Structure formats: C-alpha cells, structure tokens
C-alpha cells in the first residue's frame, strides 16, 4: 500500500512539472505585466491542490455495486 501511494505521488509530481512547463510557456505568450504573472502563480498553486482534492475524494468514496 505504501509503495502504491509513493508511485501515485511520483506520477502526480511528474505531471505537475510537465503541466507547469506548459503553463509557463502559455503565460509568457499570453499574459503581460504583473497581473498576468499573479494569475499564473494563482493557477500553479491552486490547480494541483484541486487535483489532489479530487484524487483523495475518489479514494474515500465507497465502490459502486
């Protein structure tokens, strides 16, 4: 069980790194100035937390019969 959680965490971190690289490229092309950078930081901080919350809630739901 601990190995499974470790693998899930590793996959999650790899996906977060890949997505943040694409996000940085997107932000550099589409947002200019301080407000765009603040919006970008908000996205980078909040989005992985939302995904983590969805993963945890998926584990806590009882299996369907």
N, C-alpha and C positions, 0 to 999 in steps of 0.2 A: 504494500500500500504506500509506503514512504517513497519507494522508487517511482511509483506512478505519479505521485504528487510532484516529485522532483522533475520528472520528464515533462509534466504539464507546465511547470514553472519555466523550464528551459525553453520550451516551444513558445510560451507566452512572451518571454523576453526577446527571443529572436524575431517574432512577429512585430513586437513593439519597435525594435530597432529598424526593421525594414520599413514599416509604416512611417516612422518619424523621418527617415531619409526622404521618402516621397513627400511628406508634409513640408519638409524644409525646402525642397525644390519647388513645390507648389506655392509656398509663401513668398519665396524670393521672386517669383514671376508675377504674382497676383496682388500682393499687399505691399504697399509702400508706406514708410513712416512708422511712427511709434504705435499708432492704434493697430495697424496690421500685425506688428510684432506681438503686441499684447494679446490679440485674438489668437495668434498662432500658439503662444505659450499656454493660453487657456485650453486650447484644443489638445495639445500634447499632454497636459496634466490631467484633464478630465476624461478624455476618451478611453485610455487604458483602465481607469477606475470603473467606468461604466461597463466595459467588457468583463472585468474581474467580477463585478457585482452580478452580471448575468451568468457567468460560469458558476459562481457559488450558489446562486438561486437554482440553477439547473441541478446541482448535486443534492440540494436539500429537498427537492420535490420527490414525492413517492413515485415509484414506477407505475405506469399505466397497466391495467389488467387486460 
